[in-house]
Amino acid sequence: MNVLVYDDFGVSTNSLKHTLYSLKKYLSQKYDVHTVNAKQLCDEPWQDNCACLVIPGGEDKFYQSKLHPVATEKIRNYVFQGGRYFGVCAGAYFASDQIEFERDTSNSVIGERNLKFFKGKAIGCLNEGFEYKKESGMMQALVSSPLGHHFYAYYNGGCYFSPWQDLVSSSVNISREICLALFFNTFEELYYEMITTGFPFKLYESYWLHSNQQVTLNEFNQDKFFIKGIDKDGFLICEKIGGLLEVLPGWKNETVLLGPDGNSFDMMKGLIKRK
């Protein structure tokens, strides 16, 4: 399978260089990394052997003029049939519904785009001083992931994404493709975390509703307990409110573990009982 990297008029030489270097460094054992031009994307059947199409940084307006309408339609069909698209900088602008780049400046580019993988507007730059083919607008950006990872990344002219306000309305139907894309973008990072460092217990508990919730355990004479969390095996950790209860060796007094397959939790009544 191939990873295809777009290389044609408008692509930044520097962005292309580093994109190819990174992809070959990390993917070359499993994939062949090749460049592809606009004519090839328009005329050749590249989709069947393509694991991912990468559009690097550069000038989006030239991508639009070279690739629309023939290649953009092929790319859309490729992605909606399960293919992958990776847009870097201008490639991210190009994949959005509309772009708003450097409004009210000599570099201004504002208009609709046709891939529409992001239902909203790609807006940039995030800082002042950007100039094409120069580093005057470059900055070292701190990136934080939902899993608490932090790292610095090179930034020079990229966008942020502003979804259409209509998407938050319950009257608007989100397509199956957009729903799946949103899900798998998050799932991919969570899955990588699980297979490399194990289940992210702290992240999981930060989103659930039960921390320090007071419940009644039916099996313990209607005693009251606080839910304290989950252990490494997925058992619910409950700590008794007052009194002494020696149950598990190695655990402090007043603590019990409840298996998820043997108990039911009535949230409305605050009651945990045997199934």
Secondary structure, 3 states (H helix, E strand, C coil): CEEEEECCCCECHHHHHHHHHHHHHHHCCCCEEEEECHHHHHHCCCHHHEEEEEECCECHHHHHHHHCCHHHHHHHHHHHCCCCEEECCHHHHHCEEEEEECCCCCCCEEEECCCCCEEEEEEECCCCCCCCCCCCCCEEEEEECCCCCEEEEEECCCCEEEECHHHHCCCCCCCHHHHHHHHHHHHHHHHHHHHHHCCCHHHHHHHCCCCCCEEEEHHHCCEEEEEEEECCCCCEEEEECCCCCCCCCCCCCCEEEECCCCEEEECCCCEEEEC
